[in-house]
Amino acid sequence: MSVIIYTDGAAKGNPGNGGYGVVMIFGSHRKEISEGFVLTTNNRMELLSVIVSLENLKKEKTSAIIYSDSKYVVDSVEKKWLFGWEKKNFAKKKNSDLWIRFLKIYRKHNVKFIWIKGHANIKENERCDQLAVDAAESGNLIKDVWYENNVSNKNELF
């Protein structure tokens, strides 16, 4: 039996304030997780939602099926692009901090990704979207420190 996981990310502006939402289901057990950030991107939130879901699995080698509407995340893993990026030390790749964090937890479990269309009335995906949006719009936002330190200030002239 696998843990069923739905994930989603949101950003109000790209970059802008953002959030992620996760719904985890195992038998009759259900867990919802969300968090909001001051300045981030949609792709970072999509990826972070997956990372956080896997980090919440209590036992190593847990089988998990992750449903995500993010082609960025699903294709990067399922089409094996990520493993090529890793071999090249993530040279010139965005979100390398999160991809490295992802690989660390991904390798501890048996994970399968399934891409689903966003905003297609899939109940749990819609719930994740609401969690992500609510988190992004909440008054309780934290800093995406790596992003702010490494990316967002690169366009400043002085």
N, C-alpha and C positions, 0 to 999 in steps of 0.2 A: 504494500500500500504506500502511495506517495503523498507527500504534503503538496497540496494544490496552492499555488501562490499567484496572485494577481498583483501587478505593479503599475504605477504610473507616476509621471513627473509633470510639473507645470512651472512656467515662468511667466511673469507679467512684464513683458519686455524681454529681450534676449540679447544682452543680459538685463536682468532686473530682479525683483524679489521673486523667489521661487519656493517650491515645496515638493514633497513626494508623498505618495500614499501607497500603503501595502495592505492587502488582505490575505491572510494565511488560513488555510482550512485543512484540518486533519480529522477525519471522522466527524464527530459532533463538536470538536474544538474549533474555535475561531479566534483569530487575533488580528486587530487592526493597528497599524503604526503610521504615524505621519510626523513631519517636522518641516519647518519653514526657515528660509534663509534670506538675508538682506540683499545680497547681490550674487547671482549665479546664472546659469543657463538651463534651458530646457533639457538638453542632452545630459548635463551633469545630474539633473534631478531624476531623469529616467534611469540612468546607470546607478545612482545612489540608492534608489528604491530597491533595485535587485540586490545590491550589496547588503543593505540592511536586512532584507528578508532572509538571506542566507546566513548572515551573522546571528540571526535569532533562532536558527535551528540548534537544538540542544545536543544532539548526538551526531558524531562524525559518520560519514557514509550514508546519511539520510538521502532517500530518493525524493526529488522534488521536481515538479512540473511547473514552470514559470510561464504565465500568460502575460504578454506585454504587447502594447501597441507601438512600441519603439523599434522601427526597422534598424536604427542605429545600433541598439544593443543586441537585438536578436540576430541580425545578419553578421555582426562582428564576431559573434561566438559561433553560430551554426555554420557559417561559411568559412570559418577558421582564419579570418583575417587577423584576429587578435593575436594568434600565436605567431604569425609572421612579424607583427609589430613588436612582440616581445623579443623575438630573436634579434631585432634591430634596435633594441633598447628604447623602444617607443620614440625613436628619432622623429621629430617634427609632427608628432601625434598629439591631438588635443586630449585633455583629461587623463594624462598618463598616471597621475596620482591615483585616480579612481580605478583605472584599469589594473594597476598593480595591486591595489587593495582587493579588487574583484577576484583576480587570479588566485590570491592567497586563500580566500574562503571557497571559491568555486572548486578548487582541487580537493577539498575536504569532503565533498558531497557528490552524489550522482544526480546531475542536473540536466533536464531537458527543457528547451525553450520552444514555445509555440507563439508565433505572431498572430495577433488578432487585430481586427480593424477597430480603431478608436471611435468613440461616439456612435456605436452600432447597437445600442441597447443591450449590451452584454452586462448583466446585473452587477457582477463583481468588478468589472472594469470601470463601469460608471461610478461605483462606490469609491474606487481608488482615485479616480479623477476628482471626485468631490473632496476627498481627504487632502489631495495635493493642492487643490485650489484654496481650500479653507486654510491650510497651513501657510500658503504663500501670502494670504491676505490677513493672517492673524497679526496681533500686536506682539507676538512672542517669536521674533525672528532672530536667528543666530547668524554669525558670520561664516561664510564659506571661505575660510582663511586662506587655503591654498590658492583658490581662484583669485581672490582679491590681491594676494601678494605676487602672483606670477603672471596674471593675464590682464586683469582689468586696468592696470596702470600703465600698460605698454604704449598706449596712444597719447599719453600726456607729453607735452612739449618741454616742460620744465618742472 
